[in-house]
Each structure stands twice: as C-alpha cells, then as structure tokens.
Amino acid sequence: MTYTAADGRYDAMQYNRVGRSGLKLPAISLGLWHNFGDDKRFEDQRAILRRAFDLGVTHFDLANNYGPPPGSAESNFARHLREDFRPYRDELIISTKAGYLMWDGPYGEWGSRKYLISSLDQSLQRMGLEYVDIFYSHRPDPDTPLEETMGALDYAVRSGRALYAGISSYTPQQTLEAARILRELGTPLLIHQPRYSMADRWTEQGSPNLYQALDEVGAGSIVYSPLAQGLLTNRYLQGVPEDSRAAKEHFLRSSSLTEDKLAMVRALDGLATGRGQTLAQMAISWVLRPQPSGAAPVTSALVGASSVAQLEDSLGALAGPEFLDDELAEIDRILAGR
C-alpha cells in the first residue's frame, strides 16, 4: 500500500534549534543502530519508520557500519526511502557517520581523509542519496592529526556530500579544538553525538564539561543510549529475561546487572510511576532537562525501537511533567546508592 504521511505529523513534536545554527531537530530522533539490519523483518522496520514520521520524528540517524551485516541498515534504508519517503526527502534530516572498522586494510577505519570520504561515498551509494544532512566523525583518531579529520568534514560539506558537519564521542577539549579548526576552515561544527544517560554522566564532568564546551562554540548535542542499552527500562525489574539484550551479552552484559544496580533501577521505576511515566520515558525526559551547569540543554535524544509500541512509549516522554527540584535530587540520591 502506498504510504501517505499523516497530515498532523508536526502538531505534537517539539523541535529544538541546534546550537546557534538555523537547523532544528525533533526532541526525540530515531537511531537505526539496531533493528534495521538484515536480521530484522523489512515490514517491521517499515512500520516503525512510518509511525515515527507520522508522529513528527524527522531525523533518522545511521552510520556506515550499522547492521548486521555492516552497511545493511543503510541499504535497507535506501529501499524505505525509495518506496515510502522519497516525496518527503526535504522534510527529513538523514545523518551518517564513519570512524569504526568498515572494510579490511589500513584505510577502513579511524579518521583519515582517505577513509572518511571513501566511506561517505559508499554510504551515499548504499542509500541512493546525493547528500546527507549531517556527516559525523564517529570517534577521534589518536594517530591522525585533528586538522586532517576536520579537513575531511569540511571537504564533505564543500563538495555537496553533506550539509553539516558533526563529531561523536570527542572529549570537551577535543571538541573545542575541532570546532576551532572547522571554524577557521569556514564550516562550523553543528553538533556532537555523545553517550549520555542517568547511568552514564561523563558529559557533565570536567571544566569545561562537554555541554559547556558546546555552548561556547555554538554547537548542539544529540545523545545516544539515553536508556543505557535498555537498563533504564522496565525490562530488568525482575531480573534478566532469557531473550533480553543482557542475556545475549549484546553491549549490556548480564554480569553487570548486580543486585545493587537492579535495586537502583527499581527505585527509579518507582519514582517514574509517581510522575505518571514509564522508566524509559522518565530517562528520556531526564536527558532533555536543562543542564545543571547552566549550559544549553540537549538538543535531541536518540532512541532505538524494535517495535511501534516501544517507539510510541519513548515519544510519550515529551508529554511528561517538568522535573521538580526534589525529584532531581531524589534521582541523584538513587544513582549514588544512598
């Protein structure tokens, strides 16, 4: 059946400006890290993507190695674009990244100009696109000068392969230096994609911390793993289910789910229930809250979805109440194990 997007798709979604740029992103974006490779039914993928766009999610985030196998998420997304979303291309933000191992040999990972531009060309070919909206350096390369990596991002934008440049998993100091180099080249740093959740708050540490650094250079942030690979959901309230990601030792390891950590999750779930939210919704609301440092808040939370129901639950975070000071203090107390 031919897909026609919902007429009211922009009515309920919140859109936030990315730093000091002219671009806005939905407060919740959809990541295709999991569930969009060849191991997942195409029709299930289609249902999630269609529902996301119908609910105002305009940003789909990919990377060269997403799958499995690597590259298959982009190839599958090409078919979704061709069959469903081609008429809506100008309403979509499509991003991809390069930095992790993608092919054999010395030019298949990290941050050289050779690898980044070759990878971007391959991604564009897989997706059947002339350009992506955002192209990221997926991780800093300790052995390649930052000038070379940022020069490749600048070239990607100047050559029309990407509209904006982004970085992922860079430290605050690396972020400041990357932004300086890009600014001198004439291509501003648009956005940083760090890992961030209630269970992983490294971005709040240091002076400046990451959000202060981004505020200084005028860049935005889109955080991944806001649910800590599923830890901050109701999935593990009663232990580790046999079919769960932790049981399969897939990123979240069952050995890390100690009784103390499960007690923490249960306490957070109780607080979420009192707010009228699921734990996942509260976790997403929390990463989108104003930053305690006074820096600009997170622009967008990047969520995955294995079903339409999971997607809808995540998007329900936007209807939740604002945090009271005592709720934030209680969350900090629970996370500290007190």
C-alpha positions in Angstrom: 0.0 0.0 0.0 1.3 3.4 -0.9 2.4 5.4 2.1 1.0 8.9 2.7 2.3 10.7 5.7 -0.1 11.9 8.4 -1.4 15.4 8.0 -0.9 16.3 11.6 2.6 14.9 11.9 4.1 18.2 13.2 1.4 19.0 15.7 2.7 17.3 18.8 6.5 17.1 18.3 8.9 19.6 19.9 11.6 20.9 17.7 14.8 22.4 19.1 17.4 24.6 17.5 20.8 23.0 17.1 23.2 25.3 18.9 23.4 28.7 17.1 22.6 27.2 13.7 19.4 27.6 11.7 18.6 23.9 11.9 16.1 22.4 14.2 15.8 18.7 15.3 13.0 16.9 16.9 13.4 16.5 20.6 13.4 12.7 20.0 15.2 11.3 17.0 15.2 7.7 15.7 18.5 5.8 15.5 18.9 2.8 13.2 21.9 1.3 15.1 19.8 -1.8 15.9 16.7 -3.4 14.3 17.3 -2.2 10.7 19.9 -4.7 9.5 19.2 -7.8 7.5 18.4 -9.7 10.7 15.1 -7.8 11.1 11.9 -8.2 9.0 11.7 -5.4 6.5 8.0 -4.9 7.2 8.7 -4.4 10.9 11.3 -1.8 10.0 8.8 -0.1 7.7 6.1 0.1 10.4 8.5 1.8 12.8 9.8 4.3 10.3 6.3 5.2 9.1 4.9 5.6 12.6 7.9 7.7 13.6 7.5 10.2 10.7 3.7 10.3 11.3 4.5 11.4 14.9 6.9 14.1 13.8 10.2 12.3 14.0 12.0 14.0 11.1 15.6 12.8 11.9 16.8 9.3 11.1 20.4 8.6 12.2 22.7 5.9 10.6 26.3 5.0 10.3 28.3 3.1 7.7 28.7 0.0 9.9 25.1 -0.3 11.2 23.5 -3.7 10.5 24.2 -6.5 10.8 26.0 -7.0 8.5 27.7 -3.7 8.3 26.2 -1.4 5.7 22.8 -3.2 5.6 21.0 -0.6 7.7 21.9 2.0 5.0 21.0 -0.4 2.2 17.6 -1.2 3.8 17.0 2.5 4.5 17.5 3.1 0.7 14.6 0.9 0.0 12.5 2.6 2.7 13.4 6.0 1.0 12.6 4.7 -2.4 9.2 3.1 -1.5 7.9 5.4 1.2 9.9 8.6 1.9 11.2 9.9 -1.4 8.4 12.5 -1.7 9.3 13.7 1.8 13.1 14.0 1.4 13.1 17.7 2.1 11.3 17.2 5.3 13.9 14.7 6.6 17.3 15.0 8.3 19.4 12.0 7.4 22.7 11.5 9.1 25.5 9.0 8.8 29.0 8.5 10.3 32.4 7.0 9.7 35.1 6.1 12.2 34.8 2.4 13.1 36.0 -0.6 11.2 34.2 -0.9 7.9 36.5 -2.8 5.5 39.8 -4.6 5.6 43.2 -3.0 5.2 44.7 0.2 6.5 42.1 2.6 5.1 39.0 1.0 6.5 38.6 2.8 9.9 39.5 5.8 12.1 39.8 9.4 10.9 42.0 9.8 7.8 40.7 11.9 4.9 41.0 8.8 2.7 38.7 6.7 4.9 36.2 9.3 5.8 35.5 10.5 2.2 35.6 7.0 0.8 33.1 5.8 3.5 30.8 8.7 2.9 30.8 8.0 -0.9 29.9 4.4 -0.1 27.1 5.5 2.3 25.6 7.8 -0.3 25.7 5.0 -2.9 24.1 2.5 -0.5 21.3 4.9 0.4 20.8 6.2 -3.1 21.3 9.8 -1.9 23.1 12.8 -3.4 23.9 14.2 0.0 23.3 13.5 3.7 22.2 16.3 6.0 24.8 15.6 8.7 28.1 13.7 8.4 30.0 12.7 11.6 33.5 11.7 12.5 32.3 8.8 14.6 35.2 8.8 17.0 38.5 10.7 17.4 41.6 9.1 15.9 44.7 9.2 18.2 47.0 8.7 15.2 45.6 11.2 12.7 46.0 14.9 13.1 42.8 16.5 14.0 43.4 19.0 11.2 43.1 16.2 8.7 39.9 14.7 10.1 38.2 18.1 10.3 39.5 18.9 6.9 37.7 15.9 5.6 34.5 17.0 7.2 35.0 20.5 5.7 35.5 18.9 2.3 32.4 16.7 2.6 30.4 19.9 3.1 32.1 22.0 0.5 31.7 19.2 -2.1 28.0 18.9 -1.5 28.1 15.4 0.0 26.8 16.7 3.4 25.1 19.9 4.6 26.5 19.9 8.1 29.5 18.5 10.0 29.3 16.7 13.3 31.5 14.7 15.7 30.8 11.9 18.1 32.5 10.8 21.4 35.0 13.6 21.4 36.2 14.9 24.8 35.4 18.6 25.7 38.9 19.7 24.8 38.9 17.7 21.6 35.5 19.3 20.8 36.8 22.8 21.4 39.8 22.2 19.1 37.7 20.5 16.4 35.3 23.4 16.4 38.2 25.9 16.2 39.7 24.1 13.1 36.3 23.8 11.4 35.5 27.5 12.1 38.8 28.6 10.5 38.0 26.4 7.5 34.6 28.1 7.2 32.5 25.1 8.1 31.0 25.4 11.6 30.7 22.4 13.9 26.9 21.8 14.0 26.6 19.0 16.6 28.2 16.5 18.9 26.7 13.0 19.5 27.8 11.7 22.9 26.7 8.8 25.0 24.6 10.1 27.9 22.1 8.7 30.4 21.3 8.7 34.1 23.6 5.8 34.4 26.4 7.4 32.4 27.1 11.1 33.1 30.6 11.6 31.8 29.5 14.6 29.7 28.7 16.6 32.9 32.3 16.1 34.2 35.3 18.3 33.8 35.8 22.0 33.4 34.6 22.8 30.9 32.3 19.9 30.7 31.1 18.8 27.2 27.8 20.9 27.3 29.7 24.0 28.4 32.2 23.4 25.6 29.4 23.0 23.1 27.7 26.2 24.4 31.0 28.1 24.0 31.3 27.1 20.3 27.6 27.3 19.5 27.1 23.6 18.7 24.2 21.4 19.7 24.1 17.8 21.1 22.2 14.7 20.3 22.7 12.0 22.9 22.7 8.3 22.2 21.9 5.4 24.6 19.7 7.6 26.9 18.2 4.3 28.2 21.7 2.8 28.9 21.2 -0.1 26.4 17.9 -1.0 28.0 19.0 -0.8 31.6 16.7 2.2 32.2 13.5 0.4 31.2 11.1 -2.0 32.9 12.9 -4.9 31.1 15.1 -5.8 34.1 12.9 -5.0 37.0 12.5 -8.7 37.9 16.0 -9.8 36.8 17.4 -10.7 33.3 14.9 -12.3 30.9 16.3 -15.0 28.7 15.6 -13.2 25.4 17.0 -9.8 26.6 20.0 -8.0 25.2 21.8 -8.6 28.5 21.2 -12.3 28.4 22.7 -12.3 24.9 25.7 -10.3 26.2 24.9 -7.7 23.5 26.5 -4.5 24.7 24.7 -4.7 28.1 26.2 -7.7 30.0 24.3 -9.7 32.5 27.3 -9.8 34.8 27.0 -6.0 35.1 23.4 -6.3 36.4 24.2 -6.7 40.1 21.5 -6.7 42.7 22.6 -3.2 43.7 22.1 -2.0 40.2 18.7 -3.7 39.8 17.7 -2.2 43.1 18.6 1.2 41.7 16.5 0.6 38.6 13.5 -0.5 40.7 13.8 2.7 42.8 14.0 4.8 39.6 11.0 3.0 38.3 9.0 3.8 41.4 9.8 7.5 41.0 8.8 7.4 37.3 5.5 5.8 38.3 4.8 8.6 40.7 5.4 11.0 37.8 2.9 9.2 35.6 5.7 7.9 33.3 7.4 4.6 32.4 11.0 4.4 33.5 12.1 4.8 29.8 10.0 7.9 29.5 11.5 9.4 32.6 15.0 8.6 31.5 14.5 10.3 28.2 12.8 13.3 29.9 15.9 13.5 32.2 18.5 13.8 29.4 16.4 16.6 27.8 16.2 18.6 31.1 18.0 21.9 31.5 21.7 21.1 32.2 22.7 21.6 35.8 25.8 23.6 34.7 23.6 26.2 33.2 24.8 25.2 29.7 22.4 24.8 26.8 20.2 21.6 27.2 20.5 18.6 25.0 19.0 19.2 21.6 17.7 15.7 20.9 17.6 12.3 22.4 18.4 9.5 20.0 16.3 6.4 20.7 16.1 3.0 19.1 13.0 0.9 18.6 12.3 -2.7 18.0 8.5 -2.2 17.7 6.0 0.5 17.1 4.9 0.1 20.7 8.4 0.8 22.0 8.7 3.8 19.7 5.4 5.3 21.0 6.4 4.7 24.6 9.6 6.7 24.0 7.8 9.5 22.3 5.4 9.7 25.3 8.3 11.2 27.3 7.5 14.5 25.7 4.1 14.6 27.4 5.6 14.1 30.8 5.7 16.8 33.5 8.8 19.0 34.2 11.0 17.8 36.9 10.7 19.3 40.4 13.9 20.1 42.2 13.2 17.4 44.8 12.7 14.8 42.1 16.0 15.6 40.5 17.6 15.4 44.0 16.0 12.0 44.6 17.3 10.7 41.3 20.8 11.8 42.2 20.4 10.1 45.6 19.2 6.9 44.0 22.1 6.9 41.5 24.6 7.5 44.3 23.3 4.4 46.1 22.2 6.3 49.2 
